[in-house]
């Protein structure tokens, strides 16, 4: 019961934070720069999902999934639903960093996705003409808070389906071998001291401080989006805003400091980071080549081999704000949207599938369980289960301790192009850490923000 209450507390924290950062709160999902258009009217009137008279069995579902790490679980869940109901569910998963491009291609086809994702208000701006109004649907009625609905005026264009948390995952055993515990790291200054000491003794210890900060497409989102969220969050908090057309870059020196720490105290030379992948980082962490690995609750299945007793998670300190009370980064940028241009029977089948996912024993098990082959999500629905994902439970403990969660503000980032330009600048700076190259990072962050927001 205690863990269940903690999970509900985490859900409440997330609900309260949504409005503070542009109405939304991943990457993991690109918002894109294109402006697709759709029919301004729904293809037909679907009945309420879960209604026994629904025609869902005559339709089919095509879900374009954003999360590659959950592809296997979604495929298994879809198969289970088909076996139980007879309704065909196709799941296609876009390659990492290619969701927007894949959606643009698939949505133009005759058999287009009936269920897709946007990352929040910025992503919705591109796809709102395709979104079925979910107001009054049974699945919307299962939300634990109305704050998890993505609204376009009076239309409920999307609903969040997962709440996630990220920070610095660490190996307790390695940290202790280096002579430290989590109690020694309560600020950026502490993290810097520990990381640089590990680097100074890495030959003796046999491991590095950080995994490689890979900047290929499978990994760069951790830094051009998730790490970049920190200076944005602190600027928004200082200015009392939730979005802006002109970011000032108030905390860019802090962004530089944490980036310098990552790239100069990791498993490889900074010049090699452009070719390093997400798989490289996972392998380095699991094989105990590094103590710290920036990632989130969704990565539990990747790092579980370290042993739950050895897994911890720290806030990403950058030397800003009230570090003594800083928590982990908690939010969502994953909103389900139903394609209103689909056939009426396919819309109904999709609504029924969504409802089943968040209410049935099988659906909830696949979505909430941290067991192998499951997703391990905290979901913003009334049926959310106690998690067996150790990282989720760590996140719950931070909330229970009264720390201040860092809101996900990156759904307010202007575009995927803005992220890509920033990522390229970070990669160039890593290879040659000059003030001139950091000025390119500043321009990508500040000047290109205004340029992309104006489009």
MIRO-880761 format. One record per residue (C-alpha): chain; y, z, x. Coordinates in pm, whole numbers. Layout:
<nodes>
+----+--------+--------+--------+
: ch :     py :     pz :     px :
+----+--------+--------+--------+
:  A :      Y :      Z :      X :
...
+----+--------+--------+--------+
</nodes>
This chain:
<nodes>
+----+--------+--------+--------+
: ch :     py :     pz :     px :
+----+--------+--------+--------+
:  A :      0 :      0 :      0 :
:  A :    237 :     84 :    286 :
:  A :    196 :   -262 :    443 :
:  A :    241 :   -422 :    101 :
:  A :    572 :   -238 :     57 :
:  A :    681 :   -342 :    406 :
:  A :    607 :   -703 :    326 :
:  A :    809 :   -675 :      6 :
:  A :   1091 :   -523 :    209 :
:  A :   1084 :   -822 :    444 :
:  A :   1103 :  -1049 :    140 :
:  A :   1407 :   -859 :     12 :
:  A :   1580 :   -884 :    350 :
:  A :   1524 :  -1258 :    342 :
:  A :   1656 :  -1289 :    -13 :
:  A :   1975 :  -1107 :     78 :
:  A :   2028 :  -1327 :    384 :
:  A :   1992 :  -1665 :    214 :
:  A :   2339 :  -1669 :     65 :
:  A :   2496 :  -1565 :    394 :
:  A :   2403 :  -1880 :    584 :
:  A :   2478 :  -2177 :    365 :
:  A :   2243 :  -2083 :     84 :
:  A :   1932 :  -2132 :    296 :
:  A :   1787 :  -1971 :    596 :
:  A :   1195 :  -2302 :   1066 :
:  A :   1231 :  -2591 :   1241 :
:  A :   1145 :  -2648 :   1172 :
:  A :   1237 :  -2918 :    952 :
:  A :   1474 :  -3200 :   1040 :
:  A :   1760 :  -3265 :    803 :
:  A :   1814 :  -3622 :    911 :
:  A :   2121 :  -3840 :    905 :
:  A :   2014 :  -4118 :    668 :
:  A :   2126 :  -4128 :    308 :
:  A :   1833 :  -4244 :     95 :
:  A :   1895 :  -4302 :   -270 :
:  A :   1681 :  -4257 :   -575 :
:  A :   1683 :  -4304 :   -948 :
:  A :   1926 :  -4060 :  -1102 :
:  A :   1683 :  -3984 :  -1386 :
:  A :   1339 :  -3822 :  -1370 :
:  A :   1045 :  -4055 :  -1412 :
:  A :    925 :  -3852 :  -1709 :
:  A :    903 :  -3514 :  -1870 :
:  A :    633 :  -3294 :  -1726 :
:  A :    498 :  -2996 :  -1914 :
:  A :    514 :  -2646 :  -1778 :
:  A :    265 :  -2592 :  -1497 :
:  A :    -11 :  -2358 :  -1596 :
:  A :      6 :  -2465 :  -1962 :
:  A :   -349 :  -2525 :  -2083 :
:  A :   -236 :  -2846 :  -2250 :
:  A :    -99 :  -2992 :  -1929 :
:  A :   -215 :  -3343 :  -1835 :
:  A :   -246 :  -3252 :  -1466 :
:  A :   -611 :  -3358 :  -1449 :
:  A :   -507 :  -3715 :  -1523 :
:  A :   -268 :  -3725 :  -1232 :
:  A :   -285 :  -3683 :   -856 :
:  A :    -94 :  -3499 :   -584 :
:  A :     37 :  -3637 :   -254 :
:  A :    186 :  -3367 :    -32 :
:  A :    379 :  -3469 :    280 :
:  A :    341 :  -3158 :    492 :
:  A :    594 :  -3065 :    757 :
:  A :    396 :  -2814 :    962 :
:  A :    140 :  -2967 :   1204 :
:  A :      9 :  -2623 :   1294 :
:  A :   -104 :  -2573 :    932 :
:  A :   -253 :  -2919 :    876 :
:  A :   -613 :  -2799 :    883 :
:  A :   -545 :  -2518 :    638 :
:  A :   -364 :  -2750 :    395 :
:  A :   -649 :  -3002 :    412 :
:  A :   -902 :  -2728 :    333 :
:  A :   -687 :  -2587 :     53 :
:  A :   -648 :  -2933 :   -100 :
:  A :  -1024 :  -2986 :    -91 :
:  A :  -1082 :  -2648 :   -257 :
:  A :   -835 :  -2736 :   -534 :
:  A :  -1003 :  -3071 :   -596 :
:  A :  -1344 :  -2908 :   -614 :
:  A :  -1214 :  -2652 :   -864 :
:  A :  -1004 :  -2882 :  -1086 :
:  A :  -1115 :  -3239 :  -1022 :
:  A :   -755 :  -3334 :   -935 :
:  A :   -715 :  -3540 :   -618 :
:  A :   -480 :  -3388 :   -359 :
:  A :   -384 :  -3593 :    -58 :
:  A :   -218 :  -3411 :    233 :
:  A :    -48 :  -3607 :    508 :
:  A :    116 :  -3421 :    795 :
:  A :    406 :  -3571 :    986 :
:  A :    401 :  -3557 :   1364 :
:  A :    619 :  -3289 :   1522 :
:  A :    984 :  -3391 :   1507 :
:  A :    910 :  -3694 :   1288 :
:  A :    923 :  -3551 :    936 :
:  A :   1246 :  -3719 :    826 :
:  A :   1137 :  -4058 :    961 :
:  A :    796 :  -4024 :    797 :
:  A :    945 :  -3919 :    464 :
:  A :   1183 :  -4214 :    465 :
:  A :    890 :  -4447 :    520 :
:  A :    653 :  -4285 :    269 :
:  A :    905 :  -4238 :    -11 :
:  A :    962 :  -4614 :    -26 :
:  A :    595 :  -4686 :    -94 :
:  A :    436 :  -4740 :   -434 :
:  A :    221 :  -4431 :   -387 :
:  A :    499 :  -4210 :   -256 :
:  A :    467 :  -3836 :   -193 :
:  A :    485 :  -3631 :   -510 :
:  A :    560 :  -3315 :   -309 :
:  A :    782 :  -3307 :      0 :
:  A :   1009 :  -3069 :    189 :
:  A :   1375 :  -3024 :    280 :
:  A :   1523 :  -2766 :    513 :
:  A :   1800 :  -2629 :    293 :
:  A :   2141 :  -2747 :    173 :
:  A :   2196 :  -2999 :    455 :
:  A :   1856 :  -3161 :    405 :
:  A :   1896 :  -3153 :     29 :
:  A :   2216 :  -3354 :     54 :
:  A :   2007 :  -3648 :    178 :
:  A :   1726 :  -3618 :    -75 :
:  A :   1872 :  -3462 :   -390 :
:  A :   1849 :  -3790 :   -583 :
:  A :   1472 :  -3767 :   -554 :
:  A :   1435 :  -3404 :   -660 :
:  A :   1281 :  -3306 :   -993 :
:  A :   1455 :  -3013 :  -1163 :
:  A :   1216 :  -2720 :  -1128 :
:  A :   1415 :  -2498 :  -1365 :
:  A :   1184 :  -2336 :  -1616 :
:  A :    866 :  -2441 :  -1435 :
:  A :    588 :  -2187 :  -1406 :
:  A :    594 :  -2193 :  -1027 :
:  A :    967 :  -2115 :  -1026 :
:  A :    891 :  -1824 :  -1256 :
:  A :    667 :  -1679 :   -985 :
:  A :    950 :  -1648 :   -729 :
:  A :   1010 :  -1289 :   -621 :
:  A :   1385 :  -1350 :   -627 :
:  A :   1604 :  -1631 :   -765 :
:  A :   1769 :  -1643 :   -423 :
:  A :   1469 :  -1841 :   -301 :
:  A :   1559 :  -2132 :   -528 :
:  A :   1750 :  -2421 :   -371 :
:  A :   2013 :  -2521 :   -624 :
:  A :   2218 :  -2838 :   -665 :
:  A :   2467 :  -2732 :   -928 :
:  A :   2260 :  -2625 :  -1228 :
:  A :   1951 :  -2812 :  -1106 :
:  A :   1676 :  -2626 :   -918 :
:  A :   1601 :  -2896 :   -664 :
:  A :   1364 :  -2697 :   -444 :
:  A :   1195 :  -2363 :   -395 :
:  A :   1116 :  -2183 :    -72 :
:  A :    746 :  -2136 :    -12 :
:  A :    732 :  -1937 :    312 :
:  A :    934 :  -1670 :    490 :
:  A :    896 :  -1671 :    866 :
:  A :   1009 :  -1470 :   1166 :
:  A :   1051 :  -1553 :   1531 :
:  A :   1141 :  -1373 :   1849 :
:  A :    996 :  -1315 :   2195 :
:  A :    620 :  -1278 :   2163 :
:  A :    492 :  -1081 :   2458 :
:  A :    166 :   -971 :   2617 :
:  A :    165 :   -590 :   2624 :
:  A :   -100 :   -567 :   2894 :
:  A :     87 :   -796 :   3134 :
:  A :    416 :   -619 :   3069 :
:  A :    249 :   -288 :   3152 :
:  A :     97 :   -439 :   3468 :
:  A :    452 :   -522 :   3572 :
:  A :    544 :   -156 :   3517 :
:  A :    726 :   -182 :   3184 :
:  A :    685 :   -136 :   2810 :
:  A :    884 :   -261 :   2513 :
:  A :   1085 :     62 :   2524 :
:  A :   1239 :    -61 :   2848 :
:  A :   1385 :   -370 :   2679 :
:  A :   1660 :   -290 :   2429 :
:  A :   1928 :   -539 :   2535 :
:  A :   1988 :   -866 :   2717 :
:  A :   2070 :   -670 :   3034 :
:  A :   1731 :   -497 :   3010 :
:  A :   1547 :   -825 :   2948 :
:  A :   1722 :   -986 :   3244 :
:  A :   1634 :   -697 :   3472 :
:  A :   1267 :   -705 :   3372 :
:  A :   1234 :  -1085 :   3387 :
:  A :   1399 :  -1117 :   3726 :
:  A :   1187 :   -834 :   3866 :
:  A :    870 :  -1006 :   3747 :
:  A :    990 :  -1330 :   3907 :
:  A :   1056 :  -1152 :   4236 :
:  A :    698 :  -1019 :   4231 :
:  A :    520 :  -1310 :   4060 :
:  A :    296 :  -1388 :   4360 :
:  A :    188 :  -1025 :   4376 :
:  A :    150 :   -992 :   3998 :
:  A :    -13 :  -1330 :   3940 :
:  A :    204 :  -1426 :   3643 :
:  A :    558 :  -1527 :   3551 :
:  A :    809 :  -1379 :   3308 :
:  A :    839 :  -1669 :   3060 :
:  A :    622 :  -1961 :   2955 :
:  A :    770 :  -2303 :   3025 :
:  A :   1064 :  -2393 :   2803 :
:  A :    920 :  -2736 :   2729 :
:  A :   1175 :  -2993 :   2618 :
:  A :    951 :  -3266 :   2484 :
:  A :    942 :  -3322 :   2108 :
:  A :    661 :  -3075 :   2046 :
:  A :    859 :  -2785 :   2191 :
:  A :   1232 :  -2857 :   2221 :
:  A :   1304 :  -2734 :   1866 :
:  A :   1246 :  -2381 :   1995 :
:  A :   1565 :  -2407 :   2199 :
:  A :   1790 :  -2674 :   2044 :
:  A :   1736 :  -2516 :   1701 :
:  A :   1582 :  -2167 :   1709 :
:  A :   1756 :  -2039 :   2023 :
:  A :   2079 :  -2215 :   1923 :
:  A :   2067 :  -2016 :   1599 :
:  A :   2170 :  -1702 :   1788 :
:  A :   2522 :  -1810 :   1897 :
:  A :   2577 :  -1965 :   1554 :
:  A :   2467 :  -1647 :   1375 :
:  A :   2693 :  -1422 :   1582 :
:  A :   2991 :  -1654 :   1536 :
:  A :   2935 :  -1665 :   1160 :
:  A :   2907 :  -1286 :   1149 :
:  A :   3224 :  -1236 :   1355 :
:  A :   3419 :  -1478 :   1136 :
:  A :   3269 :  -1364 :    804 :
:  A :   3144 :  -1712 :    711 :
:  A :   2816 :  -1881 :    620 :
:  A :   2893 :  -2235 :    734 :
:  A :   3169 :  -2428 :    904 :
:  A :   3284 :  -2783 :    966 :
:  A :   3412 :  -2682 :   1310 :
:  A :   3201 :  -2445 :   1518 :
:  A :   3406 :  -2278 :   1791 :
:  A :   3128 :  -2195 :   2036 :
:  A :   3243 :  -1834 :   2071 :
:  A :   2904 :  -1724 :   2204 :
:  A :   2816 :  -2024 :   2421 :
:  A :   2838 :  -1815 :   2739 :
:  A :   2565 :  -1595 :   2589 :
:  A :   2360 :  -1904 :   2504 :
:  A :   2392 :  -2017 :   2864 :
:  A :   2286 :  -1677 :   2993 :
:  A :   1963 :  -1664 :   2790 :
:  A :   1884 :  -2029 :   2868 :
:  A :   1936 :  -1962 :   3240 :
:  A :   1703 :  -1665 :   3213 :
:  A :   1431 :  -1870 :   3045 :
:  A :   1439 :  -2168 :   3278 :
:  A :   1478 :  -1982 :   3606 :
:  A :   1205 :  -1726 :   3540 :
:  A :    926 :  -1936 :   3392 :
:  A :    595 :  -2085 :   3502 :
:  A :    742 :  -2405 :   3647 :
:  A :   1051 :  -2542 :   3817 :
:  A :   1339 :  -2618 :   3576 :
:  A :   1327 :  -2983 :   3682 :
:  A :    980 :  -3012 :   3523 :
:  A :   1078 :  -2891 :   3177 :
:  A :   1152 :  -3235 :   3032 :
:  A :    780 :  -3316 :   3039 :
:  A :    646 :  -2977 :   2935 :
:  A :    494 :  -2954 :   2586 :
:  A :    435 :  -2692 :   2321 :
:  A :     66 :  -2694 :   2412 :
:  A :    158 :  -2617 :   2772 :
:  A :    350 :  -2307 :   2663 :
:  A :     64 :  -2187 :   2442 :
:  A :   -191 :  -2241 :   2720 :
:  A :     24 :  -2054 :   2971 :
:  A :     55 :  -1758 :   2736 :
:  A :   -309 :  -1743 :   2629 :
:  A :   -433 :  -1773 :   2988 :
:  A :   -200 :  -1489 :   3090 :
:  A :     27 :  -1694 :   3314 :
:  A :    338 :  -1546 :   3151 :
:  A :    451 :  -1232 :   2971 :
:  A :    701 :  -1377 :   2721 :
:  A :    673 :  -1673 :   2482 :
:  A :    949 :  -1758 :   2235 :
:  A :    792 :  -1848 :   1903 :
:  A :    722 :  -1711 :   1557 :
:  A :    477 :  -1566 :   1310 :
:  A :    335 :  -1914 :   1244 :
:  A :    200 :  -1918 :   1602 :
:  A :    -39 :  -1625 :   1550 :
:  A :   -344 :  -1851 :   1538 :
:  A :   -242 :  -2005 :   1870 :
:  A :   -205 :  -1676 :   2054 :
:  A :   -466 :  -1456 :   1880 :
:  A :   -707 :  -1494 :   2173 :
:  A :   -482 :  -1261 :   2372 :
:  A :   -602 :   -988 :   2135 :
:  A :   -405 :   -827 :   1854 :
:  A :   -381 :   -504 :   2053 :
:  A :   -198 :   -695 :   2328 :
:  A :     52 :   -879 :   2107 :
:  A :    408 :   -763 :   2058 :
:  A :    735 :   -923 :   1958 :
:  A :   1089 :   -846 :   2077 :
:  A :   1427 :   -955 :   1945 :
:  A :   1592 :  -1241 :   2132 :
:  A :   1876 :  -1055 :   2296 :
:  A :   2170 :  -1264 :   2417 :
:  A :   2420 :   -985 :   2491 :
:  A :   2602 :  -1008 :   2158 :
:  A :   2639 :   -787 :   1854 :
:  A :   2478 :   -447 :   1802 :
:  A :   2176 :   -487 :   2027 :
:  A :   2059 :   -131 :   1966 :
:  A :   1990 :   -222 :   1603 :
:  A :   1903 :   -591 :   1643 :
:  A :   1588 :   -712 :   1474 :
:  A :   1391 :  -1034 :   1475 :
:  A :   1505 :  -1371 :   1338 :
:  A :   1387 :  -1398 :    977 :
:  A :   1440 :  -1676 :    724 :
:  A :   1316 :  -2004 :    586 :
:  A :   1395 :  -2371 :    607 :
:  A :   1091 :  -2484 :    414 :
:  A :   1159 :  -2579 :     53 :
:  A :    918 :  -2762 :   -173 :
:  A :   1066 :  -3051 :   -370 :
:  A :    889 :  -3258 :   -636 :
:  A :    954 :  -3633 :   -643 :
:  A :   1109 :  -3701 :   -982 :
:  A :   1035 :  -4074 :   -949 :
:  A :    660 :  -4012 :   -950 :
:  A :    453 :  -4085 :  -1259 :
:  A :    480 :  -3811 :  -1526 :
:  A :    112 :  -3725 :  -1491 :
:  A :    152 :  -3696 :  -1112 :
:  A :    457 :  -3472 :  -1151 :
:  A :    253 :  -3248 :  -1381 :
:  A :    -42 :  -3249 :  -1141 :
:  A :    195 :  -3148 :   -861 :
:  A :    349 :  -2865 :  -1062 :
:  A :      1 :  -2739 :  -1149 :
:  A :   -104 :  -2754 :   -783 :
:  A :    203 :  -2560 :   -668 :
:  A :    142 :  -2293 :   -932 :
:  A :   -223 :  -2262 :   -831 :
:  A :   -128 :  -2225 :   -464 :
:  A :     86 :  -1917 :   -532 :
:  A :   -115 :  -1750 :   -812 :
:  A :   -488 :  -1818 :   -771 :
:  A :   -710 :  -1604 :   -551 :
:  A :   -810 :  -1907 :   -344 :
:  A :   -458 :  -2039 :   -305 :
:  A :   -315 :  -1701 :   -210 :
:  A :   -595 :  -1644 :     40 :
:  A :   -522 :  -1973 :    215 :
:  A :   -148 :  -1916 :    219 :
:  A :   -133 :  -1545 :    306 :
:  A :   -442 :  -1464 :    511 :
:  A :   -408 :  -1457 :    888 :
:  A :   -778 :  -1534 :    932 :
:  A :   -879 :  -1842 :   1127 :
:  A :   -818 :  -2159 :    928 :
:  A :   -562 :  -1991 :    699 :
:  A :   -181 :  -2004 :    711 :
:  A :    -85 :  -1638 :    747 :
:  A :    239 :  -1680 :    554 :
:  A :    464 :  -1428 :    388 :
:  A :    545 :  -1614 :     67 :
:  A :    846 :  -1543 :   -161 :
:  A :    630 :  -1519 :   -472 :
:  A :    512 :  -1228 :   -683 :
:  A :    152 :  -1274 :   -571 :
:  A :    224 :  -1236 :   -198 :
:  A :    -66 :  -1058 :    -25 :
:  A :    -76 :   -804 :    255 :
:  A :    -99 :  -1010 :    571 :
:  A :   -373 :  -1006 :    832 :
:  A :   -133 :  -1186 :   1068 :
:  A :    -50 :   -931 :   1339 :
:  A :    288 :  -1092 :   1409 :
:  A :    386 :  -1071 :   1041 :
:  A :    302 :   -702 :   1042 :
:  A :    515 :   -651 :   1355 :
:  A :    802 :   -821 :   1173 :
:  A :    748 :   -589 :    875 :
:  A :    766 :   -289 :   1108 :
:  A :   1107 :   -399 :   1239 :
:  A :   1236 :   -413 :    881 :
:  A :   1087 :    -71 :    805 :
:  A :   1269 :     71 :   1109 :
:  A :   1601 :    -40 :    961 :
:  A :   1691 :   -301 :   1222 :
:  A :   1926 :   -585 :   1131 :
:  A :   1741 :   -914 :   1095 :
:  A :   1905 :  -1221 :   1245 :
:  A :   1956 :  -1472 :    965 :
:  A :   1837 :  -1830 :    998 :
:  A :   2164 :  -2023 :   1004 :
:  A :   2026 :  -2345 :   1148 :
:  A :   1988 :  -2513 :    807 :
:  A :   2368 :  -2540 :    834 :
:  A :   2340 :  -2743 :   1156 :
:  A :   2505 :  -3079 :   1086 :
:  A :   2210 :  -3313 :   1142 :
:  A :   1897 :  -3389 :   1337 :
:  A :   2113 :  -3603 :   1564 :
:  A :   2321 :  -3297 :   1651 :
:  A :   2005 :  -3113 :   1755 :
:  A :   1879 :  -3408 :   1958 :
:  A :   2205 :  -3448 :   2149 :
:  A :   2209 :  -3076 :   2223 :
:  A :   1846 :  -3089 :   2336 :
:  A :   1918 :  -3373 :   2577 :
:  A :   2215 :  -3184 :   2721 :
:  A :   2007 :  -2867 :   2767 :
:  A :   1738 :  -3068 :   2947 :
:  A :   1990 :  -3231 :   3181 :
:  A :   2147 :  -2894 :   3256 :
:  A :   1808 :  -2740 :   3333 :
:  A :   1746 :  -3005 :   3596 :
:  A :   2091 :  -2957 :   3756 :
:  A :   2258 :  -2630 :   3661 :
:  A :   2623 :  -2713 :   3727 :
:  A :   2933 :  -2619 :   3530 :
:  A :   2990 :  -2988 :   3468 :
:  A :   2649 :  -3024 :   3305 :
:  A :   2708 :  -2712 :   3097 :
:  A :   3030 :  -2870 :   2975 :
:  A :   2809 :  -3148 :   2837 :
:  A :   2614 :  -2879 :   2651 :
:  A :   2939 :  -2733 :   2517 :
:  A :   3055 :  -3076 :   2399 :
:  A :   2720 :  -3139 :   2232 :
:  A :   2740 :  -2802 :   2058 :
:  A :   3107 :  -2793 :   1957 :
:  A :   3253 :  -3144 :   1956 :
:  A :   2945 :  -3313 :   1816 :
:  A :   2919 :  -3048 :   1544 :
:  A :   3257 :  -3155 :   1406 :
:  A :   3171 :  -3524 :   1446 :
:  A :   2838 :  -3493 :   1263 :
:  A :   2981 :  -3269 :    989 :
:  A :   3246 :  -3531 :    918 :
:  A :   2992 :  -3803 :    845 :
+----+--------+--------+--------+
</nodes>
